[in-house]
């Protein structure tokens, strides 16, 4: 899992920029699916590791440490409605992060469906957009 600092930046950026286009659900948050399937975004935030970037500080913890991670933005649309709407929403989500420096988090490259074409889950189709990030401390 990502650090709380990286997670908080992602949550705040979505809250500030998404504007209620769809419901947004973060990992392990309560969410009751509606009786009639409707669009929503399911968000997962992963931090891969903390890598020591600098050396030489008297106390090792005083060196620069880098967290690398990813945001998975699963755009959920009703089954049998095609993938175009999911791609449109995924592009908007990626655009909120791509190339941004927010607090200590730098958002890097992004992809839509890279290596993982859309999948069907019950009454929903999932198109996943991925954004890579780094955070220094």
Secondary structure, DSSP 8 states (H G I E B T S, - for coil): ---HHHHHHHHHHHHHHSTTSSEEEETT------SS---EEEEEEEEEEEEE-----SSGGGS-EEEEEEEEEEEEEETTS-SHHHHHHHHHHHHHHTT-EETTEEEEEEEESTT---EEETTEEEEEEEEEEEEE-
